[in-house]
Amino acid sequence: MKTRTAFFKLAIIGSLMITLLTIPHLTFSQEDFTGNVDLFTQKTPFSGIGPNNPSDAFAPQELVILYARVTFNKAPISNNIVGFQADGPINAIQNITLIGAATTNVSGIAEFSFRMPIPPVNAEETIFGEWHAIATVEIDQVVVNDTLTFRAGWIITIKSIATLNDKLSPQTDFTRQSTVVFNLTLENIAFTPKPAAITIDTQDGAGHPIMHTELDNLTIPPGESNAQASSTIPENATLGEENASATPFTSPPTSGGTPYSPSVYTTFNIVTTVEEHDVAITGVNPSTTQAYVGQSVEITVEAANLGDFSETFNVTVYYDTNPIQVIPVISLLPHSSKTITVEWNTANVSPGVYTISANATIVEGDVNPSNNNFVDGRITIISAPPPFAPSGILLTLILAGLGILAGLAFLILLLAHYSRKRKRKTRRAPQYVIIVHPHI
């Protein structure tokens, strides 16, 4: 009986082994029997979940929470000690390193946190930039780790502020009751759009406020972007240099908004009259509207300085987008012009219709860049005619005509010859009269 029982046990074990070997979906990989740690932050949805993924950015004094999820066979491991390290940007002033350890909870998560430091001096050099973090843990006598990076700095900054006129051209001198447009270049270092409000305030040289502008309910996209706000200079504004500042807030200060970053500044002048820079191309006149390939076309260009300053600039003449000639360093006094003539050699130009234009380089402070380019019209370039070669019929007619002319000339000569000969034959003999005098 014992022998029979042992036999049945062996048979059952054998059939189970055969079944496991023959079922294709019951396969196992080494990954099913390994430990894993995943390091991430609280910055949902860009928290860095996943192997070596980056996290969203952090602002100065913001709390940074590093989470490490520890698993084995995809199941959480509790009561396991995880080591953490966070390193600030490498710099020549002060390198910051934060190290700690924490134990995983029942969900397999260990937590290590610190508040982003803000030293009293050199903060942007020591704190701002890319941080590197790592979590390391031993699972089943195997050390595993995960890393992530995140950026630290002002989440939204105003990179620059510049003044434009009402035509949106750069300008620094304005008259009273004219419009000043403040052009702002913004940067958002976060991975997601951020709400913002921007205030722009202007004070005169004595510190008296003269203009205030707010941009509310803005949404600043990740990366660089631009925003503009305009103000009218009051009639009683003090002449001279004015100071303008722009500050980005999380929301308007009246609703409890706080600054994203420090203010940025610029200056402009209030004057009695405004002097402007303005160069232009006022005319382009080709000598013809049609030319053969290889034929030279003369193009006359009128360059002008419409502004109040002496200007030096270049002029380029084009057919379509192809430069014909660059005329360098044209110097013009204020409110003057100059006529320029160029020769367009069409030897290497394909037959077709081309647009002729001229362009002047934009000088600094040009109030009207749109008039720096002038388009005249179109010139048609056609294939050159073949050299003259008479056809067979025409050649026959020419030869026949020449033969007839030669025959007529010969006939005329022959008639002239016979005429002279006849005249010689018909000459009459001289007649003589004999008078006889009889002898008386």
ROMI-102393 format. One record per residue (C-alpha): residue in one letter; x negated, y, z negated. Coordinates in nm, 3 decimals. Example, Ala and Ser with C-alpha at 12.3 -4.5 7.8 and 13.67 -1.06 7.14 Angstrom:
<rs>
<r aa="A" u="-1.230" v="-0.450" w="-0.780"/>
<r aa="S" u="-1.367" v="-0.106" w="-0.714"/>
</rs>
This chain:
<rs>
<r aa="M" u="0.000" v="0.000" w="0.000"/>
<r aa="K" u="-0.281" v="0.247" w="-0.086"/>
<r aa="T" u="-0.450" v="0.168" w="0.242"/>
<r aa="R" u="-0.126" v="0.240" w="0.431"/>
<r aa="T" u="-0.079" v="0.574" w="0.243"/>
<r aa="A" u="-0.435" v="0.683" w="0.319"/>
<r aa="F" u="-0.381" v="0.596" w="0.684"/>
<r aa="F" u="-0.066" v="0.812" w="0.704"/>
<r aa="K" u="-0.248" v="1.105" w="0.541"/>
<r aa="L" u="-0.528" v="1.085" w="0.795"/>
<r aa="A" u="-0.274" v="1.065" w="1.079"/>
<r aa="I" u="-0.091" v="1.375" w="0.955"/>
<r aa="I" u="-0.414" v="1.573" w="0.917"/>
<r aa="G" u="-0.527" v="1.468" w="1.264"/>
<r aa="S" u="-0.199" v="1.569" w="1.426"/>
<r aa="L" u="-0.213" v="1.909" w="1.252"/>
<r aa="M" u="-0.565" v="1.969" w="1.380"/>
<r aa="I" u="-0.462" v="1.872" w="1.732"/>
<r aa="T" u="-0.162" v="2.107" w="1.710"/>
<r aa="L" u="-0.377" v="2.401" w="1.594"/>
<r aa="L" u="-0.625" v="2.342" w="1.873"/>
<r aa="T" u="-0.358" v="2.321" w="2.142"/>
<r aa="I" u="-0.146" v="2.628" w="2.044"/>
<r aa="P" u="-0.300" v="2.919" w="2.242"/>
<r aa="H" u="-0.163" v="3.206" w="2.030"/>
<r aa="L" u="-0.317" v="3.081" w="1.706"/>
<r aa="T" u="-0.663" v="3.229" w="1.766"/>
<r aa="F" u="-0.876" v="3.414" w="1.514"/>
<r aa="S" u="-1.142" v="3.681" w="1.557"/>
<r aa="Q" u="-1.414" v="3.793" w="1.324"/>
<r aa="E" u="-1.242" v="4.130" w="1.287"/>
<r aa="D" u="-0.959" v="3.959" w="1.100"/>
<r aa="F" u="-1.203" v="3.867" w="0.826"/>
<r aa="T" u="-1.400" v="4.196" w="0.787"/>
<r aa="G" u="-1.370" v="4.502" w="0.568"/>
<r aa="N" u="-1.318" v="4.856" w="0.689"/>
<r aa="V" u="-1.322" v="5.213" w="0.554"/>
<r aa="D" u="-1.152" v="5.510" w="0.724"/>
<r aa="L" u="-1.250" v="5.866" w="0.622"/>
<r aa="F" u="-1.002" v="6.150" w="0.682"/>
<r aa="T" u="-0.875" v="6.479" w="0.537"/>
<r aa="Q" u="-0.537" v="6.634" w="0.455"/>
<r aa="K" u="-0.531" v="6.831" w="0.786"/>
<r aa="T" u="-0.241" v="6.652" w="0.955"/>
<r aa="P" u="-0.204" v="6.596" w="1.249"/>
<r aa="F" u="-0.579" v="6.638" w="1.307"/>
<r aa="S" u="-0.699" v="6.473" w="0.987"/>
<r aa="G" u="-0.971" v="6.259" w="1.146"/>
<r aa="I" u="-0.796" v="5.924" w="1.101"/>
<r aa="G" u="-0.980" v="5.666" w="1.307"/>
<r aa="P" u="-1.346" v="5.575" w="1.339"/>
<r aa="N" u="-1.570" v="5.886" w="1.335"/>
<r aa="N" u="-1.290" v="6.123" w="1.441"/>
<r aa="P" u="-1.319" v="6.499" w="1.361"/>
<r aa="S" u="-1.088" v="6.688" w="1.127"/>
<r aa="D" u="-0.930" v="7.030" w="1.171"/>
<r aa="A" u="-1.110" v="7.339" w="1.038"/>
<r aa="F" u="-1.123" v="7.479" w="0.683"/>
<r aa="A" u="-1.134" v="7.841" w="0.570"/>
<r aa="P" u="-1.357" v="7.984" w="0.295"/>
<r aa="Q" u="-1.230" v="7.891" w="-0.054"/>
<r aa="E" u="-0.986" v="7.637" w="0.094"/>
<r aa="L" u="-0.956" v="7.300" w="-0.079"/>
<r aa="V" u="-1.115" v="7.012" w="0.115"/>
<r aa="I" u="-0.975" v="6.667" w="0.031"/>
<r aa="L" u="-1.165" v="6.365" w="0.163"/>
<r aa="Y" u="-0.968" v="6.040" w="0.167"/>
<r aa="A" u="-1.123" v="5.696" w="0.221"/>
<r aa="R" u="-0.886" v="5.407" w="0.299"/>
<r aa="V" u="-1.055" v="5.072" w="0.224"/>
<r aa="T" u="-0.911" v="4.750" w="0.371"/>
<r aa="F" u="-1.002" v="4.385" w="0.413"/>
<r aa="N" u="-0.826" v="4.188" w="0.683"/>
<r aa="K" u="-0.621" v="4.510" w="0.726"/>
<r aa="A" u="-0.492" v="4.481" w="0.370"/>
<r aa="P" u="-0.574" v="4.755" w="0.112"/>
<r aa="I" u="-0.838" v="4.688" w="-0.152"/>
<r aa="S" u="-0.789" v="4.847" w="-0.492"/>
<r aa="N" u="-1.044" v="4.918" w="-0.767"/>
<r aa="N" u="-1.330" v="4.949" w="-0.520"/>
<r aa="I" u="-1.581" v="5.231" w="-0.563"/>
<r aa="V" u="-1.638" v="5.456" w="-0.262"/>
<r aa="G" u="-1.927" v="5.698" w="-0.226"/>
<r aa="F" u="-1.876" v="6.037" w="-0.060"/>
<r aa="Q" u="-2.118" v="6.295" w="0.076"/>
<r aa="A" u="-2.049" v="6.627" w="0.254"/>
<r aa="D" u="-2.328" v="6.834" w="0.409"/>
<r aa="G" u="-2.296" v="7.196" w="0.516"/>
<r aa="P" u="-2.453" v="7.343" w="0.831"/>
<r aa="I" u="-2.832" v="7.325" w="0.848"/>
<r aa="N" u="-2.977" v="7.675" w="0.807"/>
<r aa="A" u="-3.287" v="7.857" w="0.686"/>
<r aa="I" u="-3.122" v="8.013" w="0.377"/>
<r aa="Q" u="-2.940" v="7.748" w="0.175"/>
<r aa="N" u="-2.841" v="7.394" w="0.270"/>
<r aa="I" u="-2.538" v="7.267" w="0.078"/>
<r aa="T" u="-2.481" v="6.900" w="-0.008"/>
<r aa="L" u="-2.191" v="6.763" w="-0.217"/>
<r aa="I" u="-2.197" v="6.402" w="-0.342"/>
<r aa="G" u="-1.942" v="6.207" w="-0.544"/>
<r aa="A" u="-1.769" v="5.873" w="-0.597"/>
<r aa="A" u="-1.409" v="5.761" w="-0.651"/>
<r aa="T" u="-1.219" v="5.435" w="-0.704"/>
<r aa="T" u="-0.950" v="5.314" w="-0.465"/>
<r aa="N" u="-0.590" v="5.300" w="-0.584"/>
<r aa="V" u="-0.332" v="5.029" w="-0.513"/>
<r aa="S" u="-0.300" v="5.166" w="-0.158"/>
<r aa="G" u="-0.675" v="5.121" w="-0.108"/>
<r aa="I" u="-0.736" v="5.498" w="-0.099"/>
<r aa="A" u="-1.013" v="5.681" w="-0.282"/>
<r aa="E" u="-1.010" v="6.060" w="-0.302"/>
<r aa="F" u="-1.291" v="6.314" w="-0.331"/>
<r aa="S" u="-1.225" v="6.690" w="-0.314"/>
<r aa="F" u="-1.406" v="7.021" w="-0.338"/>
<r aa="R" u="-1.326" v="7.381" w="-0.262"/>
<r aa="M" u="-1.509" v="7.536" w="0.030"/>
<r aa="P" u="-1.778" v="7.753" w="-0.134"/>
<r aa="I" u="-1.817" v="8.121" w="-0.052"/>
<r aa="P" u="-2.155" v="8.259" w="-0.164"/>
<r aa="P" u="-2.170" v="8.635" w="-0.237"/>
<r aa="V" u="-2.421" v="8.694" w="0.043"/>
<r aa="N" u="-2.507" v="8.522" w="0.370"/>
<r aa="A" u="-2.180" v="8.328" w="0.372"/>
<r aa="E" u="-2.155" v="8.308" w="0.748"/>
<r aa="E" u="-2.511" v="8.175" w="0.776"/>
<r aa="T" u="-2.484" v="7.911" w="0.501"/>
<r aa="I" u="-2.119" v="7.803" w="0.501"/>
<r aa="F" u="-1.980" v="7.871" w="0.847"/>
<r aa="G" u="-2.037" v="7.609" w="1.112"/>
<r aa="E" u="-2.005" v="7.232" w="1.142"/>
<r aa="W" u="-1.991" v="7.016" w="0.830"/>
<r aa="H" u="-2.065" v="6.642" w="0.824"/>
<r aa="A" u="-1.902" v="6.398" w="0.578"/>
<r aa="I" u="-1.948" v="6.025" w="0.517"/>
<r aa="A" u="-1.771" v="5.761" w="0.306"/>
<r aa="T" u="-1.953" v="5.437" w="0.224"/>
<r aa="V" u="-1.836" v="5.124" w="0.040"/>
<r aa="E" u="-1.935" v="4.761" w="-0.013"/>
<r aa="I" u="-1.674" v="4.501" w="0.087"/>
<r aa="D" u="-1.745" v="4.132" w="0.041"/>
<r aa="Q" u="-2.117" v="4.209" w="0.008"/>
<r aa="V" u="-2.116" v="4.407" w="0.334"/>
<r aa="V" u="-2.170" v="4.787" w="0.333"/>
<r aa="V" u="-1.936" v="4.973" w="0.570"/>
<r aa="N" u="-1.892" v="5.348" w="0.628"/>
<r aa="D" u="-1.708" v="5.608" w="0.834"/>
<r aa="T" u="-1.797" v="5.967" w="0.923"/>
<r aa="L" u="-1.616" v="6.281" w="1.027"/>
<r aa="T" u="-1.700" v="6.641" w="1.109"/>
<r aa="F" u="-1.507" v="6.961" w="1.054"/>
<r aa="R" u="-1.567" v="7.327" w="1.116"/>
<r aa="A" u="-1.576" v="7.586" w="0.839"/>
<r aa="G" u="-1.519" v="7.958" w="0.892"/>
<r aa="W" u="-1.259" v="8.230" w="0.931"/>
<r aa="I" u="-0.968" v="8.050" w="1.096"/>
<r aa="I" u="-0.877" v="8.358" w="1.302"/>
<r aa="T" u="-1.121" v="8.638" w="1.377"/>
<r aa="I" u="-1.113" v="8.947" w="1.593"/>
<r aa="K" u="-1.433" v="8.909" w="1.793"/>
<r aa="S" u="-1.419" v="9.259" w="1.940"/>
<r aa="I" u="-1.202" v="9.568" w="1.979"/>
<r aa="A" u="-1.232" v="9.806" w="2.274"/>
<r aa="T" u="-1.039" v="10.113" w="2.392"/>
<r aa="L" u="-0.874" v="10.132" w="2.735"/>
<r aa="N" u="-0.673" v="10.402" w="2.911"/>
<r aa="D" u="-0.314" v="10.359" w="3.027"/>
<r aa="K" u="-0.446" v="10.199" w="3.349"/>
<r aa="L" u="-0.620" v="9.936" w="3.132"/>
<r aa="S" u="-0.965" v="10.054" w="3.236"/>
<r aa="P" u="-1.242" v="10.097" w="2.972"/>
<r aa="Q" u="-1.251" v="10.449" w="2.832"/>
<r aa="T" u="-1.386" v="10.617" w="2.519"/>
<r aa="D" u="-1.284" v="10.982" w="2.570"/>
<r aa="F" u="-0.916" v="11.075" w="2.533"/>
<r aa="T" u="-0.715" v="11.394" w="2.516"/>
<r aa="R" u="-0.441" v="11.472" w="2.266"/>
<r aa="Q" u="-0.104" v="11.312" w="2.351"/>
<r aa="S" u="-0.272" v="11.058" w="2.580"/>
<r aa="T" u="-0.234" v="10.682" w="2.537"/>
<r aa="V" u="-0.503" v="10.465" w="2.383"/>
<r aa="V" u="-0.480" v="10.091" w="2.446"/>
<r aa="F" u="-0.667" v="9.873" w="2.198"/>
<r aa="N" u="-0.788" v="9.552" w="2.361"/>
<r aa="L" u="-0.860" v="9.273" w="2.110"/>
<r aa="T" u="-1.054" v="8.953" w="2.169"/>
<r aa="L" u="-0.938" v="8.687" w="1.921"/>
<r aa="E" u="-1.069" v="8.343" w="1.825"/>
<r aa="N" u="-0.882" v="8.060" w="1.651"/>
<r aa="I" u="-1.117" v="7.780" w="1.537"/>
<r aa="A" u="-0.831" v="7.549" w="1.438"/>
<r aa="F" u="-0.699" v="7.267" w="1.656"/>
<r aa="T" u="-0.343" v="7.405" w="1.636"/>
<r aa="P" u="-0.182" v="7.747" w="1.710"/>
<r aa="K" u="-0.161" v="7.978" w="1.410"/>
<r aa="P" u="0.090" v="8.252" w="1.323"/>
<r aa="A" u="-0.062" v="8.596" w="1.276"/>
<r aa="A" u="0.004" v="8.966" w="1.244"/>
<r aa="I" u="-0.253" v="9.230" w="1.342"/>
<r aa="T" u="-0.275" v="9.583" w="1.209"/>
<r aa="I" u="-0.468" v="9.862" w="1.387"/>
<r aa="D" u="-0.539" v="10.187" w="1.202"/>
<r aa="T" u="-0.718" v="10.500" w="1.323"/>
<r aa="Q" u="-0.873" v="10.776" w="1.113"/>
<r aa="D" u="-1.040" v="11.097" w="1.218"/>
<r aa="G" u="-1.391" v="11.198" w="1.117"/>
<r aa="A" u="-1.264" v="11.333" w="0.784"/>
<r aa="G" u="-1.086" v="11.007" w="0.698"/>
<r aa="H" u="-0.735" v="11.133" w="0.770"/>
<r aa="P" u="-0.504" v="10.868" w="0.921"/>
<r aa="I" u="-0.376" v="10.964" w="1.267"/>
<r aa="M" u="-0.239" v="10.637" w="1.415"/>
<r aa="H" u="-0.104" v="10.303" w="1.287"/>
<r aa="T" u="0.002" v="10.006" w="1.501"/>
<r aa="E" u="0.119" v="9.655" w="1.410"/>
<r aa="L" u="0.149" v="9.340" w="1.619"/>
<r aa="D" u="0.386" v="9.106" w="1.435"/>
<r aa="N" u="0.507" v="8.752" w="1.498"/>
<r aa="L" u="0.203" v="8.654" w="1.703"/>
<r aa="T" u="0.103" v="8.296" w="1.773"/>
<r aa="I" u="-0.271" v="8.264" w="1.829"/>
<r aa="P" u="-0.366" v="7.957" w="2.039"/>
<r aa="P" u="-0.683" v="7.756" w="1.970"/>
<r aa="G" u="-0.996" v="7.906" w="2.121"/>
<r aa="E" u="-1.033" v="8.262" w="2.252"/>
<r aa="S" u="-0.741" v="8.482" w="2.356"/>
<r aa="N" u="-0.657" v="8.850" w="2.401"/>
<r aa="A" u="-0.399" v="9.087" w="2.258"/>
<r aa="Q" u="-0.331" v="9.455" w="2.328"/>
<r aa="A" u="-0.161" v="9.733" w="2.138"/>
<r aa="S" u="-0.117" v="10.098" w="2.235"/>
<r aa="S" u="-0.081" v="10.426" w="2.046"/>
<r aa="T" u="-0.029" v="10.789" w="2.145"/>
<r aa="I" u="-0.277" v="11.040" w="2.006"/>
<r aa="P" u="-0.085" v="11.306" w="1.811"/>
<r aa="E" u="-0.098" v="11.670" w="1.913"/>
<r aa="N" u="-0.257" v="11.773" w="1.582"/>
<r aa="A" u="-0.538" v="11.511" w="1.594"/>
<r aa="T" u="-0.880" v="11.647" w="1.508"/>
<r aa="L" u="-1.124" v="11.672" w="1.796"/>
<r aa="G" u="-1.435" v="11.458" w="1.772"/>
<r aa="E" u="-1.517" v="11.094" w="1.691"/>
<r aa="E" u="-1.233" v="10.876" w="1.561"/>
<r aa="N" u="-1.265" v="10.539" w="1.380"/>
<r aa="A" u="-1.031" v="10.248" w="1.456"/>
<r aa="S" u="-1.010" v="9.920" w="1.263"/>
<r aa="A" u="-0.819" v="9.598" w="1.335"/>
<r aa="T" u="-0.737" v="9.324" w="1.084"/>
<r aa="P" u="-0.572" v="8.981" w="1.138"/>
<r aa="F" u="-0.321" v="8.871" w="0.871"/>
<r aa="T" u="-0.134" v="8.546" w="0.813"/>
<r aa="S" u="0.183" v="8.759" w="0.822"/>
<r aa="P" u="0.255" v="9.132" w="0.775"/>
<r aa="P" u="0.119" v="9.259" w="0.442"/>
<r aa="T" u="0.469" v="9.379" w="0.346"/>
<r aa="S" u="0.584" v="9.015" w="0.350"/>
<r aa="G" u="0.289" v="8.887" w="0.147"/>
<r aa="G" u="0.046" v="8.812" w="0.430"/>
<r aa="T" u="-0.325" v="8.784" w="0.353"/>
<r aa="P" u="-0.619" v="8.857" w="0.583"/>
<r aa="Y" u="-0.758" v="8.573" w="0.793"/>
<r aa="S" u="-1.091" v="8.752" w="0.820"/>
<r aa="P" u="-1.257" v="9.092" w="0.767"/>
<r aa="S" u="-1.165" v="9.396" w="0.977"/>
<r aa="V" u="-1.353" v="9.493" w="1.291"/>
<r aa="Y" u="-1.424" v="9.851" w="1.396"/>
<r aa="T" u="-1.475" v="10.071" w="1.700"/>
<r aa="T" u="-1.496" v="10.445" w="1.773"/>
<r aa="F" u="-1.361" v="10.675" w="2.044"/>
<r aa="N" u="-1.357" v="11.049" w="2.103"/>
<r aa="I" u="-1.075" v="11.301" w="2.121"/>
<r aa="V" u="-1.169" v="11.580" w="2.363"/>
<r aa="T" u="-1.001" v="11.876" w="2.527"/>
<r aa="T" u="-1.052" v="11.742" w="2.881"/>
<r aa="V" u="-1.149" v="11.397" w="3.001"/>
<r aa="E" u="-1.433" v="11.341" w="3.245"/>
<r aa="E" u="-1.402" v="11.019" w="3.440"/>
<r aa="H" u="-1.614" v="10.775" w="3.635"/>
<r aa="D" u="-1.458" v="10.673" w="3.966"/>
<r aa="V" u="-1.633" v="10.546" w="4.280"/>
<r aa="A" u="-1.431" v="10.432" w="4.580"/>
<r aa="I" u="-1.432" v="10.318" w="4.940"/>
<r aa="T" u="-1.197" v="10.554" w="5.123"/>
<r aa="G" u="-1.225" v="10.424" w="5.478"/>
<r aa="V" u="-1.348" v="10.140" w="5.701"/>
<r aa="N" u="-1.340" v="10.189" w="6.078"/>
<r aa="P" u="-1.469" v="9.927" w="6.326"/>
<r aa="S" u="-1.553" v="10.048" w="6.676"/>
<r aa="T" u="-1.323" v="9.792" w="6.841"/>
<r aa="T" u="-1.050" v="9.543" w="6.762"/>
<r aa="Q" u="-1.181" v="9.277" w="7.002"/>
<r aa="A" u="-1.531" v="9.163" w="7.090"/>
<r aa="Y" u="-1.707" v="8.875" w="7.257"/>
<r aa="V" u="-1.930" v="8.636" w="7.061"/>
<r aa="G" u="-2.276" v="8.793" w="7.059"/>
<r aa="Q" u="-2.147" v="9.147" w="7.102"/>
<r aa="S" u="-2.242" v="9.402" w="6.834"/>
<r aa="V" u="-1.960" v="9.582" w="6.658"/>
<r aa="E" u="-2.022" v="9.916" w="6.487"/>
<r aa="I" u="-1.845" v="9.958" w="6.152"/>
<r aa="T" u="-1.822" v="10.296" w="5.980"/>
<r aa="V" u="-1.763" v="10.304" w="5.603"/>
<r aa="E" u="-1.670" v="10.606" w="5.390"/>
<r aa="A" u="-1.803" v="10.581" w="5.031"/>
<r aa="A" u="-1.689" v="10.841" w="4.778"/>
<r aa="N" u="-1.755" v="10.951" w="4.422"/>
<r aa="L" u="-1.418" v="11.076" w="4.296"/>
<r aa="G" u="-1.536" v="11.112" w="3.936"/>
<r aa="D" u="-1.709" v="11.376" w="3.729"/>
<r aa="F" u="-2.052" v="11.213" w="3.697"/>
<r aa="S" u="-2.333" v="11.138" w="3.941"/>
<r aa="E" u="-2.315" v="10.771" w="4.035"/>
<r aa="T" u="-2.546" v="10.511" w="4.188"/>
<r aa="F" u="-2.392" v="10.198" w="4.335"/>
<r aa="N" u="-2.408" v="9.943" w="4.619"/>
<r aa="V" u="-2.172" v="9.893" w="4.912"/>
<r aa="T" u="-2.115" v="9.558" w="5.083"/>
<r aa="V" u="-1.935" v="9.517" w="5.417"/>
<r aa="Y" u="-1.753" v="9.187" w="5.484"/>
<r aa="Y" u="-1.580" v="8.993" w="5.757"/>
<r aa="D" u="-1.332" v="8.784" w="5.559"/>
<r aa="T" u="-1.540" v="8.679" w="5.255"/>
<r aa="N" u="-1.869" v="8.672" w="5.447"/>
<r aa="P" u="-2.109" v="8.963" w="5.384"/>
<r aa="I" u="-2.221" v="9.151" w="5.693"/>
<r aa="Q" u="-2.463" v="9.386" w="5.519"/>
<r aa="V" u="-2.541" v="9.519" w="5.171"/>
<r aa="I" u="-2.627" v="9.890" w="5.151"/>
<r aa="P" u="-2.814" v="9.926" w="4.820"/>
<r aa="V" u="-2.847" v="10.220" w="4.584"/>
<r aa="I" u="-2.615" v="10.486" w="4.716"/>
<r aa="S" u="-2.640" v="10.797" w="4.500"/>
<r aa="L" u="-2.356" v="11.047" w="4.512"/>
<r aa="L" u="-2.292" v="11.368" w="4.324"/>
<r aa="P" u="-1.950" v="11.419" w="4.162"/>
<r aa="H" u="-1.664" v="11.468" w="4.410"/>
<r aa="S" u="-1.877" v="11.390" w="4.716"/>
<r aa="S" u="-1.877" v="11.126" w="4.989"/>
<r aa="K" u="-2.108" v="10.959" w="5.236"/>
<r aa="T" u="-2.058" v="10.797" w="5.577"/>
<r aa="I" u="-2.236" v="10.466" w="5.632"/>
<r aa="T" u="-2.266" v="10.285" w="5.966"/>
<r aa="V" u="-2.357" v="9.918" w="6.000"/>
<r aa="E" u="-2.398" v="9.695" w="6.306"/>
<r aa="W" u="-2.222" v="9.359" w="6.298"/>
<r aa="N" u="-2.406" v="9.109" w="6.517"/>
<r aa="T" u="-2.148" v="8.845" w="6.611"/>
<r aa="A" u="-2.396" v="8.604" w="6.771"/>
<r aa="N" u="-2.336" v="8.339" w="6.503"/>
<r aa="V" u="-1.967" v="8.410" w="6.448"/>
<r aa="S" u="-1.711" v="8.155" w="6.564"/>
<r aa="P" u="-1.421" v="8.278" w="6.776"/>
<r aa="G" u="-1.126" v="8.379" w="6.562"/>
<r aa="V" u="-0.950" v="8.664" w="6.386"/>
<r aa="Y" u="-1.139" v="8.826" w="6.097"/>
<r aa="T" u="-1.052" v="9.087" w="5.834"/>
<r aa="I" u="-1.302" v="9.369" w="5.788"/>
<r aa="S" u="-1.348" v="9.523" w="5.442"/>
<r aa="A" u="-1.599" v="9.709" w="5.227"/>
<r aa="N" u="-1.658" v="9.696" w="4.852"/>
<r aa="A" u="-1.839" v="9.928" w="4.611"/>
<r aa="T" u="-1.984" v="9.792" w="4.286"/>
<r aa="I" u="-1.790" v="9.896" w="3.977"/>
<r aa="V" u="-1.978" v="10.154" w="3.770"/>
<r aa="E" u="-1.956" v="10.158" w="3.393"/>
<r aa="G" u="-1.636" v="10.324" w="3.277"/>
<r aa="D" u="-1.477" v="10.324" w="3.623"/>
<r aa="V" u="-1.118" v="10.437" w="3.563"/>
<r aa="N" u="-0.983" v="10.294" w="3.888"/>
<r aa="P" u="-1.163" v="9.974" w="3.996"/>
<r aa="S" u="-0.883" v="9.896" w="4.244"/>
<r aa="N" u="-1.005" v="10.163" w="4.488"/>
<r aa="N" u="-1.354" v="10.011" w="4.502"/>
<r aa="N" u="-1.233" v="9.780" w="4.780"/>
<r aa="F" u="-1.092" v="9.890" w="5.116"/>
<r aa="V" u="-0.950" v="9.655" w="5.380"/>
<r aa="D" u="-0.924" v="9.796" w="5.733"/>
<r aa="G" u="-0.762" v="9.535" w="5.949"/>
<r aa="R" u="-0.852" v="9.259" w="6.188"/>
<r aa="I" u="-1.106" v="9.207" w="6.466"/>
<r aa="T" u="-1.062" v="8.927" w="6.718"/>
<r aa="I" u="-1.381" v="8.754" w="6.828"/>
<r aa="I" u="-1.342" v="8.568" w="7.157"/>
<r aa="S" u="-1.574" v="8.342" w="7.351"/>
<r aa="A" u="-1.809" v="8.521" w="7.589"/>
<r aa="P" u="-1.711" v="8.488" w="7.961"/>
<r aa="P" u="-1.930" v="8.253" w="8.172"/>
<r aa="P" u="-2.189" v="8.415" w="8.407"/>
<r aa="F" u="-2.049" v="8.509" w="8.753"/>
<r aa="A" u="-2.063" v="8.222" w="9.005"/>
<r aa="P" u="-1.858" v="8.240" w="9.329"/>
<r aa="S" u="-1.628" v="7.948" w="9.406"/>
<r aa="G" u="-1.668" v="7.727" w="9.718"/>
<r aa="I" u="-1.395" v="7.904" w="9.920"/>
<r aa="L" u="-1.525" v="8.247" w="9.823"/>
<r aa="L" u="-1.877" v="8.144" w="9.917"/>
<r aa="T" u="-1.751" v="8.019" w="10.258"/>
<r aa="L" u="-1.571" v="8.348" w="10.322"/>
<r aa="I" u="-1.879" v="8.545" w="10.226"/>
<r aa="L" u="-2.100" v="8.341" w="10.459"/>
<r aa="A" u="-1.843" v="8.369" w="10.740"/>
<r aa="G" u="-1.827" v="8.743" w="10.694"/>
<r aa="L" u="-2.203" v="8.769" w="10.702"/>
<r aa="G" u="-2.207" v="8.556" w="11.022"/>
<r aa="I" u="-1.950" v="8.782" w="11.189"/>
<r aa="L" u="-2.145" v="9.092" w="11.091"/>
<r aa="A" u="-2.464" v="8.938" w="11.226"/>
<r aa="G" u="-2.288" v="8.846" w="11.553"/>
<r aa="L" u="-2.148" v="9.196" w="11.596"/>
<r aa="A" u="-2.490" v="9.346" w="11.529"/>
<r aa="F" u="-2.644" v="9.113" w="11.787"/>
<r aa="L" u="-2.374" v="9.200" w="12.044"/>
<r aa="I" u="-2.425" v="9.569" w="11.988"/>
<r aa="L" u="-2.798" v="9.534" w="12.038"/>
<r aa="L" u="-2.744" v="9.325" w="12.355"/>
<r aa="L" u="-2.502" v="9.577" w="12.507"/>
<r aa="A" u="-2.740" v="9.857" w="12.429"/>
<r aa="H" u="-3.019" v="9.667" w="12.605"/>
<r aa="Y" u="-2.818" v="9.605" w="12.926"/>
<r aa="S" u="-2.698" v="9.961" w="12.930"/>
<r aa="R" u="-3.051" v="10.094" w="12.933"/>
<r aa="K" u="-3.151" v="9.847" w="13.208"/>
<r aa="R" u="-2.864" v="9.945" w="13.440"/>
<r aa="K" u="-2.947" v="10.305" w="13.406"/>
<r aa="R" u="-3.297" v="10.233" w="13.526"/>
<r aa="K" u="-3.170" v="10.035" w="13.838"/>
<r aa="T" u="-2.918" v="10.292" w="13.966"/>
<r aa="R" u="-3.151" v="10.582" w="13.986"/>
<r aa="R" u="-3.103" v="10.759" w="14.326"/>
<r aa="A" u="-3.393" v="10.832" w="14.552"/>
<r aa="P" u="-3.467" v="11.200" w="14.580"/>
<r aa="Q" u="-3.304" v="11.380" w="14.879"/>
<r aa="Y" u="-3.491" v="11.623" w="15.084"/>
<r aa="V" u="-3.354" v="11.897" w="15.319"/>
<r aa="I" u="-3.560" v="11.958" w="15.626"/>
<r aa="I" u="-3.507" v="12.286" w="15.794"/>
<r aa="V" u="-3.616" v="12.292" w="16.158"/>
<r aa="H" u="-3.692" v="12.623" w="16.315"/>
<r aa="P" u="-3.682" v="12.599" w="16.687"/>
<r aa="H" u="-3.944" v="12.780" w="16.872"/>
<r aa="I" u="-3.816" v="13.079" w="17.024"/>
</rs>
